[in-house]
């Protein structure tokens, strides 16, 4: 067992490049999934039935199909569905990355939406009623009154989704995104040092989980605990 | 899409069986069911070790659970492909290795679910059982576990849903389950991948969504019984 070879420029650079792609992919997907997830949750509870149905159908379908199939769909299926101009634009850049990002963001958004929805439910009913009575519309009340309160109670659940997303980003290797898992397999197949390569990847993934968990705990430290639903 | 289904439904359901190896949706369900059956006793033992007062049990169990839950499933699968032949000292068919990987991975998640179930059993139950003269082992087996496991049944069904979705990763290591079968058809038809992967997504959805709906019903029923 000798980990020294991993520090030679060739292999070290490959693994660092993979880690950077994993971080970029996870961070971008997290931002898109957060925005999309909030929109889905608000639509899921809207006083307008077709918005509720559409959102529910999206959430149920995405949550009950494998992420890998969705990634394959985006990667292989998008060329069949998107206009030629868009495709050329994407092919000039990084098509694998775009497909991986689309798949991860759409998948994670469905899970975020359910967390946001339960966060919204935990805000006292009277808040919505009071906001509406003050003359705010449904969307205005959500944006200015309900969501700011709900989002604070959801931090642990959202951190958990971020952890899942970071781990899930490894599946992008299946469609050729050169992220951490992909690069580690490259190093492994070039050197046949399976144990060392896998151990390095394992350590990096665990370190990522640890950093995210600790960062969340540090951010939460000293904040007043969000209180449970007020009695009606 | 319907013509693809008409031409390939048998292949998607059972692979080349009976003329060749079993594959497709049947293999997906077998992988998920066998892995869950193996993971369940493992998960119970890990959960018991995790709440055990003995440090020698608690620390390794906690470490194992933390390790596995911190890793992507594909990493666990790659480790299994590397380690299982070394540990067993012989070559093993790919689907067996896949089952080991899924079972190990799922056991760590089940352990946390079951631990929550054990901790939700009121302390008075243990005290009452000990007071009427049951030993520690009997208390656990006859009083705590039956209640704990009953309460976590809906979560177990949800875990089976995750597991069914996770079996799609067998595609990456070339096992001919549903996702792999879809990629084969896609390679053959060349120009219709969106329809094929959409179709297979519907296959998964039917299975997973019916199970999810069942678990929601179970949850309501259990809530009634209390």
Interface residues (C-beta under 8 A of the other chain):
Chain A: X60 X61 X63 X64 X65 X66 X67 X68 X69 X70 X72 X73 X76 X77 X78 X79 X80 X81 X167 X168 X170 X171 X173 X174 X181 X185 X194 X195 X198 X201 X202 X205 X206 X209 X210
Chain B: X67 X70 X71 X72 X73 X74 X75 X78 X79 X82 X161 X165 X166 X168 X169 X171 X172 X179 X182 X183 X186 X191 X192 X193 X194 X195 X197 X198 X200 X201 X204 X205 X208 X209 X212
